[in-house]
Amino acid sequence: MLDPKYIPLFLGGFIVWMAIVICVGYFGSRGRREGEKFLTGGSDMSLFLIFCTLGATIIGTGSSIGAIGDGFNHGWGGAIFGLGSALGLLLLTFFVPIRRRNFITMSEEAQFYYGGDRRVRQLMGFMMFVIEIIWIGNHVNGGSKYLSYVLGIDPTWCKLITVCGFGAYVFIGGYVAVVKADVIQFCAIIGGFTFIAFKALPLAGGYEAIAKTFEAAGKPGAMGFYGLGSYGVLAAVALVFSTVMGVVGTPTYRTRIYTSRDEKVARRAFLGQSGMMFLWSFVTALIGMSAYAIMVHNGHTLESGDYAFSYMATHVLGPAIGLMFLICGMSATMSSGGSDAISGVTILLTDVIPSLTGRRIPEHLYALASRIALMLALAIAFVVTLFVGDVIAYFQKVVGSLLPGVGVTMLLGRFWRRSTWQGAYASVLAGTLFGLVVLFVPPFAEWVRLTFGGPAIPSTALAFAAGVSTSLLTRRPDATDEERVRAVLAAREGR
């Protein structure tokens, strides 16, 4: 916990920062807070805006807490998460051509790939909403890590504060508010983390001192290639699979394609952020490694590697600078949380509700319905976080269990025209059911961990096999691209 005399400084700074973020979101979204624009911002975002919001989203809880925590525990193993994220973004560049279809949700994209069949949209709409709840929960859990370390209060209250924090500007301004707020948060994240990395290395005594500290602790493999000697090859491959399939199967990143001005903007933004994320992965690992060396040198202990960044900010940099960058860390989780929240609301209103009611929500009610849906999504996510703890463990277990089925479905639909709606159902159900067994049957989960390093690899393989075999056994869709688009737009209207 932070020295109590500095707590008011942090709280005051956090409140001021949130006020700035909310104001930027509110004034930046003027003219785009009504109707469908509340959810899409008009779908004409520039390269600068897409690049920044994509960066603020991808450098979220997993990087600011999880990857730094892995660097703290496994040296260069802290760069594995960033590698998976970079590969996932690179893979998404192959999906950019869908921008010309003017879709607004991942469920619509999936429906198009699978012959325009509405049943695919209904299934994927439900799955996408569940996935966004999972991601929002992950960000709430991450933000609460910062607050609980600083304030020393009950984690439940910290999670509630985090939910209210990133829900505020989304509630006020919708998608454009999220994007505009992401711009300033992205700048804060890049500046803050880079400063800490450059400051931390000499404070830790240099790279040689860090290496000796890990060797003295019995972790010499942590300083090798991606820290595989400490992290484990299987566990590393499983984390990369989890991360890649998480990016491919998550609606938030697809939203950046749908809302880009055109294909060129989307492609450049994804390629740029892929390269940046690859380089960024080494920054987060270095911060975690330095934190471990400094902690050992000072004779301190940490309850979890998830607190490594908070430790650096509060015990190494001094109160003023440290707390300023602790707020930058909170920005990483809030920017990602806000993006996932608005994506979840879009899916609920555009896909799930029309599928259940057979009617589209009237244009003049979109903003009100969006705000109600936002509160519902945040409430559900908050409840989910009451049952989770470690950030990377959450990512490997929950994301690695439940997202591969959806990710495989999107990959098969995009690259294999022979895919059928029955194959889509088979992929989603096979991957999801396998993941649920992993989550709720501990002995089986342990066997999967020891054999495959985690659920992502077997879940992906099972979903792929189920999708391919089922598609080959069922009738090939014969709808033209134009017919598929018409079917998607009709389903959007509830017809």
C-alpha positions as CSV (number, residue, x, y, z in Angstrom):
1,M,0.0,0.0,0.0
2,L,1.1,3.6,-0.7
3,D,2.2,5.8,2.2
4,P,-1.2,7.2,3.5
5,K,0.0,10.8,3.3
6,Y,0.2,10.5,-0.5
7,I,-3.2,8.9,-1.0
8,P,-5.0,12.3,-1.3
9,L,-2.5,13.3,-4.0
10,F,-3.3,10.2,-6.1
11,L,-7.1,10.6,-5.6
12,G,-7.0,14.2,-6.5
13,G,-4.9,13.6,-9.6
14,F,-7.1,10.7,-10.7
15,I,-10.2,12.8,-10.4
16,V,-8.7,15.7,-12.3
17,W,-7.5,13.3,-15.0
18,M,-10.9,11.7,-15.3
19,A,-12.5,15.1,-15.6
20,I,-10.2,16.0,-18.5
21,V,-10.9,12.7,-20.2
22,I,-14.7,13.2,-19.8
23,C,-14.5,16.8,-21.1
24,V,-12.5,15.7,-24.1
25,G,-15.0,13.0,-24.8
26,Y,-18.0,15.2,-24.3
27,F,-16.9,18.2,-26.4
28,G,-15.3,16.0,-29.0
29,S,-18.5,14.0,-29.6
30,R,-20.8,17.0,-30.3
31,G,-23.1,16.3,-33.2
32,R,-22.5,12.5,-32.9
33,R,-24.3,11.6,-29.8
34,E,-27.7,10.8,-31.3
35,G,-29.1,7.8,-33.2
36,E,-26.7,5.3,-34.7
37,K,-23.8,7.8,-34.6
38,F,-23.7,7.3,-30.8
39,L,-22.4,3.8,-31.6
40,T,-20.4,4.3,-34.8
41,G,-19.3,8.0,-34.8
42,G,-20.4,8.2,-38.4
43,S,-17.8,5.6,-39.6
44,D,-15.4,8.2,-41.0
45,M,-12.5,8.1,-38.5
46,S,-9.1,9.4,-39.7
47,L,-5.8,7.4,-39.6
48,F,-4.6,9.4,-36.6
49,L,-7.7,8.6,-34.6
50,I,-7.9,5.0,-35.5
51,F,-4.1,4.5,-34.8
52,C,-4.4,6.1,-31.4
53,T,-7.6,4.4,-30.3
54,L,-6.3,1.0,-31.5
55,G,-3.1,1.6,-29.6
56,A,-4.9,2.6,-26.4
57,T,-7.0,-0.5,-26.7
58,I,-4.3,-3.0,-27.4
59,I,-2.0,-1.5,-24.8
60,G,-4.5,-2.2,-22.1
61,T,-4.7,-4.4,-19.0
62,G,-2.8,-7.3,-20.5
63,S,0.2,-5.0,-21.3
64,S,0.2,-2.6,-18.4
65,I,-0.3,-5.2,-15.7
66,G,-0.1,-8.7,-17.1
67,A,2.9,-8.4,-19.3
68,I,4.9,-6.3,-16.8
69,G,3.9,-8.9,-14.2
70,D,5.3,-11.6,-16.5
71,G,8.5,-9.6,-16.9
72,F,8.7,-9.4,-13.1
73,N,8.3,-13.2,-12.8
74,H,10.0,-14.5,-16.0
75,G,12.3,-11.8,-17.4
76,W,12.0,-11.5,-21.2
77,G,8.9,-13.7,-20.8
78,G,7.1,-10.4,-20.3
79,A,7.4,-9.8,-24.1
80,I,5.4,-12.9,-25.0
81,F,2.0,-11.2,-24.6
82,G,3.0,-8.3,-26.8
83,L,4.3,-10.8,-29.5
84,G,0.9,-12.4,-29.5
85,S,-0.9,-9.1,-29.7
86,A,1.3,-7.9,-32.6
87,L,0.6,-11.1,-34.5
88,G,-3.1,-10.8,-33.9
89,L,-3.2,-7.3,-35.3
90,L,-1.1,-8.4,-38.3
91,L,-3.6,-11.2,-39.0
92,L,-6.5,-8.7,-38.8
93,T,-5.1,-6.8,-41.8
94,F,-6.4,-9.6,-44.0
95,F,-9.9,-8.8,-42.8
96,V,-9.7,-5.1,-43.7
97,P,-11.4,-5.5,-47.1
98,I,-14.7,-6.0,-45.3
99,R,-14.7,-2.3,-44.7
100,R,-16.2,-1.7,-48.2
101,R,-19.4,-3.5,-47.1
102,N,-20.2,-0.9,-44.5
103,F,-21.0,-3.4,-41.7
104,I,-21.0,-2.2,-38.1
105,T,-20.6,-5.3,-36.0
106,M,-18.6,-8.5,-36.1
107,S,-21.8,-10.5,-36.2
108,E,-22.8,-8.9,-39.5
109,E,-19.3,-9.7,-40.9
110,A,-19.8,-13.4,-39.8
111,Q,-23.2,-13.5,-41.4
112,F,-21.7,-12.3,-44.7
113,Y,-19.0,-14.9,-44.7
114,Y,-21.5,-17.7,-44.1
115,G,-23.8,-17.1,-47.0
116,G,-25.8,-14.4,-45.4
117,D,-27.4,-16.9,-43.0
118,R,-29.2,-15.1,-40.2
119,R,-28.6,-18.1,-37.8
120,V,-24.9,-17.3,-37.8
121,R,-25.6,-13.7,-36.9
122,Q,-27.8,-14.8,-34.0
123,L,-25.2,-17.2,-32.6
124,M,-22.3,-14.8,-33.1
125,G,-24.3,-11.9,-31.7
126,F,-24.8,-13.7,-28.4
127,M,-21.2,-14.9,-28.3
128,M,-19.8,-11.5,-29.1
129,F,-21.8,-9.9,-26.3
130,V,-20.5,-12.6,-23.9
131,I,-16.9,-12.0,-25.1
132,E,-17.2,-8.3,-24.5
133,I,-18.4,-8.9,-21.0
134,I,-15.4,-11.1,-20.4
135,W,-13.1,-8.3,-21.7
136,I,-14.7,-5.6,-19.7
137,G,-14.3,-7.8,-16.6
138,N,-10.6,-8.2,-17.4
139,H,-10.2,-4.4,-17.5
140,V,-12.1,-3.8,-14.4
141,N,-10.0,-6.4,-12.6
142,G,-6.8,-4.7,-13.9
143,G,-7.9,-1.2,-12.9
144,S,-8.8,-2.5,-9.4
145,K,-5.2,-3.8,-9.1
146,Y,-3.9,-0.3,-9.3
147,L,-6.4,1.1,-6.8
148,S,-6.2,-1.7,-4.3
149,Y,-2.4,-1.4,-4.2
150,V,-2.5,2.4,-3.7
151,L,-5.5,2.7,-1.4
152,G,-5.3,-0.6,0.5
153,I,-9.1,-0.9,0.5
154,D,-11.4,-3.8,-0.3
155,P,-10.9,-4.9,-4.0
156,T,-14.6,-4.9,-4.5
157,W,-14.8,-1.2,-4.0
158,C,-11.8,-0.7,-6.3
159,K,-13.6,-2.6,-9.0
160,L,-16.7,-0.5,-8.6
161,I,-14.7,2.7,-8.8
162,T,-13.0,1.4,-12.0
163,V,-16.3,0.5,-13.6
164,C,-17.7,4.0,-12.9
165,G,-14.4,5.6,-14.2
166,F,-14.4,4.2,-17.7
167,G,-18.2,4.0,-17.9
168,A,-18.6,7.8,-17.4
169,Y,-17.3,9.2,-20.7
170,V,-18.8,6.3,-22.7
171,F,-22.2,7.1,-21.1
172,I,-21.9,10.8,-22.0
173,G,-20.6,10.7,-25.6
174,G,-20.7,7.2,-27.1
175,Y,-18.1,5.9,-29.6
176,V,-16.6,9.3,-30.6
177,A,-16.1,10.1,-26.9
178,V,-14.2,6.8,-26.5
179,V,-12.0,7.5,-29.5
180,K,-11.2,11.1,-28.6
181,A,-10.5,10.1,-25.0
182,D,-8.3,7.3,-26.3
183,V,-6.1,9.8,-28.1
184,I,-5.0,11.6,-24.9
185,Q,-4.8,8.4,-23.0
186,F,-2.7,6.8,-25.7
187,C,-0.2,9.7,-25.5
188,A,-0.2,9.4,-21.7
189,I,0.5,5.7,-21.8
190,I,3.3,5.9,-24.4
191,G,5.0,8.8,-22.6
192,G,4.5,7.5,-19.1
193,F,5.6,3.9,-19.7
194,T,8.6,4.9,-21.8
195,F,9.8,7.3,-19.2
196,I,9.5,4.6,-16.5
197,A,11.5,2.2,-18.7
198,F,14.4,4.6,-19.2
199,K,14.3,5.6,-15.5
200,A,14.0,2.0,-14.2
201,L,17.0,0.5,-16.0
202,P,19.7,2.6,-14.3
203,L,17.9,2.4,-10.9
204,A,18.1,-1.4,-11.2
205,G,21.8,-1.1,-11.7
206,G,21.8,-1.8,-15.5
207,Y,21.1,-4.9,-17.5
208,E,23.9,-6.9,-16.0
209,A,22.7,-6.3,-12.5
210,I,19.2,-7.4,-13.5
211,A,20.6,-10.6,-15.1
212,K,22.6,-11.4,-12.0
213,T,19.5,-10.9,-9.8
214,F,17.5,-13.4,-11.8
215,E,20.4,-15.8,-11.8
216,A,20.8,-15.5,-8.0
217,A,17.0,-16.2,-7.7
218,G,17.4,-19.5,-9.6
219,K,15.9,-18.1,-12.8
220,P,18.7,-17.9,-15.4
221,G,16.4,-18.9,-18.2
222,A,14.4,-15.7,-17.7
223,M,17.1,-13.7,-19.5
224,G,17.2,-16.0,-22.5
225,F,15.1,-15.9,-25.7
226,Y,11.6,-14.7,-24.6
227,G,12.4,-16.1,-21.1
228,L,11.4,-19.5,-22.3
229,G,13.7,-21.2,-19.8
230,S,11.6,-19.7,-17.0
231,Y,8.2,-19.3,-18.6
232,G,8.2,-22.7,-20.4
233,V,7.8,-23.3,-24.1
234,L,4.4,-24.8,-23.9
235,A,3.1,-22.1,-21.7
236,A,4.5,-19.4,-24.0
237,V,3.0,-21.0,-27.1
238,A,-0.3,-21.3,-25.3
239,L,-0.2,-17.6,-24.3
240,V,0.6,-16.5,-27.9
241,F,-2.3,-18.6,-29.2
242,S,-4.6,-17.2,-26.5
243,T,-3.6,-13.6,-27.4
244,V,-3.8,-14.1,-31.2
245,M,-7.2,-15.8,-31.0
246,G,-8.3,-13.2,-28.5
247,V,-7.5,-10.4,-31.0
248,V,-9.1,-12.2,-33.9
249,G,-12.2,-13.1,-31.9
250,T,-12.8,-9.8,-30.2
251,P,-15.3,-7.3,-31.7
252,T,-13.5,-4.2,-30.4
253,Y,-10.6,-4.4,-32.9
254,R,-13.0,-5.1,-35.7
255,T,-14.9,-2.0,-34.8
256,R,-11.8,0.0,-35.7
257,I,-12.1,-1.4,-39.2
258,Y,-15.8,-0.7,-39.6
259,T,-15.4,2.9,-38.3
260,S,-12.3,3.8,-40.4
261,R,-12.7,6.3,-43.2
262,D,-11.8,3.6,-45.7
263,E,-9.7,0.4,-46.3
264,K,-6.4,2.3,-46.6
265,V,-6.8,4.0,-43.2
266,A,-7.7,0.7,-41.5
267,R,-4.8,-1.2,-43.1
268,R,-2.2,1.4,-42.2
269,A,-3.5,1.7,-38.7
270,F,-3.3,-2.1,-38.1
271,L,0.1,-2.5,-39.7
272,G,1.5,0.4,-37.7
273,Q,0.1,-0.8,-34.4
274,S,1.3,-4.3,-35.1
275,G,4.9,-3.1,-35.5
276,M,4.6,-0.8,-32.5
277,M,3.1,-3.5,-30.3
278,F,6.0,-5.8,-31.2
279,L,8.5,-3.2,-30.0
280,W,6.4,-2.2,-27.1
281,S,6.4,-5.7,-25.7
282,F,10.1,-5.3,-24.8
283,V,9.4,-2.1,-23.0
284,T,6.9,-3.7,-20.7
285,A,9.2,-6.7,-20.1
286,L,12.0,-4.4,-19.2
287,I,9.9,-2.5,-16.7
288,G,8.9,-5.8,-15.0
289,M,12.5,-7.1,-14.9
290,S,13.7,-3.8,-13.5
291,A,11.0,-3.8,-10.9
292,Y,12.1,-7.3,-9.7
293,A,15.7,-6.3,-9.4
294,I,14.9,-3.1,-7.5
295,M,12.5,-5.0,-5.2
296,V,15.2,-7.6,-4.4
297,H,17.8,-4.9,-3.8
298,N,15.5,-3.0,-1.5
299,G,14.5,-6.1,0.4
300,H,10.8,-5.7,-0.4
301,T,8.3,-8.4,-1.4
302,L,5.2,-8.2,-3.6
303,E,2.0,-10.3,-3.2
304,S,1.8,-10.7,-7.0
305,G,3.7,-9.7,-10.1
306,D,0.5,-7.8,-11.1
307,Y,1.6,-5.1,-8.7
308,A,5.0,-4.6,-10.3
309,F,4.1,-1.5,-12.2
310,S,2.3,0.0,-9.2
311,Y,5.4,-0.7,-7.1
312,M,7.6,1.1,-9.6
313,A,5.4,4.1,-9.7
314,T,4.9,4.5,-5.9
315,H,8.3,3.3,-4.5
316,V,10.9,4.1,-7.1
317,L,10.0,7.3,-8.9
318,G,8.9,9.5,-6.0
319,P,5.4,10.5,-5.1
320,A,4.7,13.2,-7.7
321,I,6.1,11.6,-10.8
322,G,5.2,8.1,-9.7
323,L,1.6,8.9,-9.0
324,M,1.3,10.7,-12.3
325,F,2.4,7.6,-14.2
326,L,0.3,5.4,-12.0
327,I,-2.6,7.4,-13.5
328,C,-1.2,6.6,-16.9
329,G,-1.4,2.9,-16.0
330,M,-5.0,3.4,-15.1
331,S,-5.5,5.1,-18.5
332,A,-4.4,1.9,-20.2
333,T,-7.1,-0.1,-18.5
334,M,-9.8,2.5,-18.8
335,S,-9.2,3.1,-22.5
336,S,-9.5,-0.6,-23.2
337,G,-12.5,-0.9,-20.9
338,G,-14.3,2.0,-22.6
339,S,-13.7,0.5,-26.1
340,D,-15.0,-2.9,-25.1
341,A,-18.0,-1.4,-23.4
342,I,-19.2,0.5,-26.5
343,S,-18.6,-2.5,-28.7
344,G,-20.7,-4.7,-26.4
345,V,-23.5,-2.2,-26.4
346,T,-23.4,-2.0,-30.2
347,I,-23.7,-5.8,-30.5
348,L,-26.5,-5.9,-28.0
349,L,-28.6,-3.3,-29.8
350,T,-27.7,-4.1,-33.4
351,D,-27.6,-7.9,-33.3
352,V,-29.0,-9.5,-30.1
353,I,-32.2,-7.4,-29.6
354,P,-33.3,-7.4,-33.3
355,S,-32.8,-11.2,-33.4
356,L,-35.0,-11.7,-30.3
357,T,-37.7,-9.1,-31.1
358,G,-37.7,-9.1,-34.9
359,R,-37.5,-5.3,-34.9
360,R,-34.8,-2.7,-35.0
361,I,-34.6,-0.1,-32.2
362,P,-36.0,3.2,-33.6
363,E,-33.3,5.8,-34.5
364,H,-34.5,8.4,-32.1
365,L,-34.3,5.9,-29.2
366,Y,-30.7,4.7,-30.0
367,A,-28.9,7.0,-27.6
368,L,-31.2,6.2,-24.6
369,A,-31.2,2.5,-25.3
370,S,-27.4,2.6,-25.6
371,R,-27.0,4.1,-22.2
372,I,-29.3,1.6,-20.6
373,A,-27.5,-1.2,-22.3
374,L,-24.2,0.2,-21.2
375,M,-25.2,0.2,-17.5
376,L,-26.5,-3.4,-17.9
377,A,-23.2,-4.5,-19.5
378,L,-21.1,-2.9,-16.8
379,A,-23.2,-4.4,-14.1
380,I,-22.8,-7.9,-15.5
381,A,-19.0,-7.4,-16.0
382,F,-18.7,-6.1,-12.4
383,V,-20.3,-9.3,-11.1
384,V,-18.0,-11.4,-13.2
385,T,-14.9,-9.7,-11.7
386,L,-15.9,-10.8,-8.2
387,F,-14.7,-14.3,-9.2
388,V,-11.4,-13.4,-10.9
389,G,-7.9,-12.5,-9.7
390,D,-4.6,-12.7,-11.5
391,V,-4.7,-10.8,-14.8
392,I,-2.6,-13.2,-17.0
393,A,-4.1,-16.2,-15.4
394,Y,-7.6,-14.8,-16.2
395,F,-6.4,-14.1,-19.7
396,Q,-5.0,-17.6,-20.3
397,K,-7.9,-19.5,-18.6
398,V,-11.0,-17.5,-19.6
399,V,-10.0,-15.9,-22.9
400,G,-7.9,-18.9,-23.9
401,S,-10.9,-21.1,-23.2
402,L,-13.8,-19.2,-24.7
403,L,-12.5,-17.2,-27.6
404,P,-10.8,-19.7,-29.9
405,G,-14.1,-21.1,-31.2
406,V,-15.2,-17.7,-32.3
407,G,-11.8,-16.8,-33.7
408,V,-11.6,-20.0,-35.8
409,T,-15.2,-19.4,-37.1
410,M,-14.1,-15.9,-38.4
411,L,-10.9,-17.3,-39.9
412,L,-12.7,-20.2,-41.7
413,G,-15.4,-17.8,-43.0
414,R,-12.9,-15.3,-44.2
415,F,-10.5,-17.7,-46.0
416,W,-12.6,-20.7,-47.0
417,R,-15.7,-20.1,-49.2
418,R,-16.7,-23.7,-48.6
419,S,-17.6,-22.9,-45.0
420,T,-21.3,-23.5,-44.1
421,W,-23.5,-22.1,-41.3
422,Q,-23.5,-25.6,-39.8
423,G,-19.7,-25.5,-39.8
424,A,-19.8,-22.1,-38.0
425,Y,-22.1,-23.5,-35.3
426,A,-19.8,-26.6,-35.0
427,S,-16.7,-24.4,-34.5
428,V,-18.3,-22.1,-31.9
429,L,-19.9,-24.9,-30.0
430,A,-16.9,-27.2,-30.0
431,G,-14.5,-24.5,-28.9
432,T,-16.9,-23.1,-26.3
433,L,-17.9,-26.4,-24.8
434,F,-14.3,-27.5,-24.5
435,G,-13.5,-24.2,-22.8
436,L,-16.3,-24.5,-20.3
437,V,-15.1,-28.0,-19.4
438,V,-11.7,-26.6,-18.7
439,L,-13.1,-23.8,-16.6
440,F,-15.4,-25.9,-14.5
441,V,-13.5,-29.3,-14.2
442,P,-10.2,-28.6,-12.3
443,P,-8.6,-32.0,-12.9
444,F,-9.2,-31.8,-16.6
445,A,-7.9,-28.2,-16.6
446,E,-4.7,-29.3,-14.9
447,W,-4.2,-32.1,-17.5
448,V,-4.7,-29.5,-20.3
449,R,-2.2,-27.2,-18.6
450,L,0.5,-29.8,-18.2
451,T,-0.1,-31.3,-21.7
452,F,-0.7,-28.2,-23.8
453,G,0.4,-25.3,-21.6
454,G,-3.2,-24.0,-21.5
455,P,-6.6,-24.5,-23.3
456,A,-6.0,-22.2,-26.3
457,I,-4.1,-24.8,-28.5
458,P,-6.5,-27.7,-28.1
459,S,-9.5,-25.5,-28.2
460,T,-8.4,-24.0,-31.5
461,A,-7.6,-27.4,-33.0
462,L,-10.9,-28.8,-31.9
463,A,-12.9,-25.9,-33.2
464,F,-11.0,-26.0,-36.5
465,A,-11.6,-29.7,-37.0
466,A,-15.3,-29.4,-36.1
467,G,-15.8,-26.5,-38.5
468,V,-14.0,-28.1,-41.4
469,S,-15.6,-31.6,-41.1
470,T,-19.1,-30.2,-40.6
471,S,-18.8,-27.9,-43.6
472,L,-17.7,-30.7,-45.8
473,L,-20.7,-32.8,-44.8
474,T,-23.2,-30.0,-45.4
475,R,-24.4,-28.1,-48.5
476,R,-22.1,-25.4,-49.7
477,P,-23.7,-21.8,-49.6
478,D,-24.4,-20.6,-53.1
479,A,-25.4,-16.9,-52.4
480,T,-23.5,-14.2,-54.2
481,D,-21.8,-11.4,-52.4
482,E,-24.6,-9.0,-53.3
483,E,-27.2,-11.4,-51.9
484,R,-25.2,-11.8,-48.7
485,V,-25.0,-8.1,-48.2
486,R,-28.7,-7.7,-48.7
487,A,-29.4,-10.5,-46.2
488,V,-27.1,-8.7,-43.6
489,L,-28.8,-5.3,-44.0
490,A,-32.3,-7.0,-43.8
491,A,-31.3,-8.6,-40.5
492,R,-30.1,-5.3,-39.2
493,E,-33.6,-3.9,-39.8
494,G,-35.1,-6.9,-38.0
495,R,-36.4,-8.5,-41.2
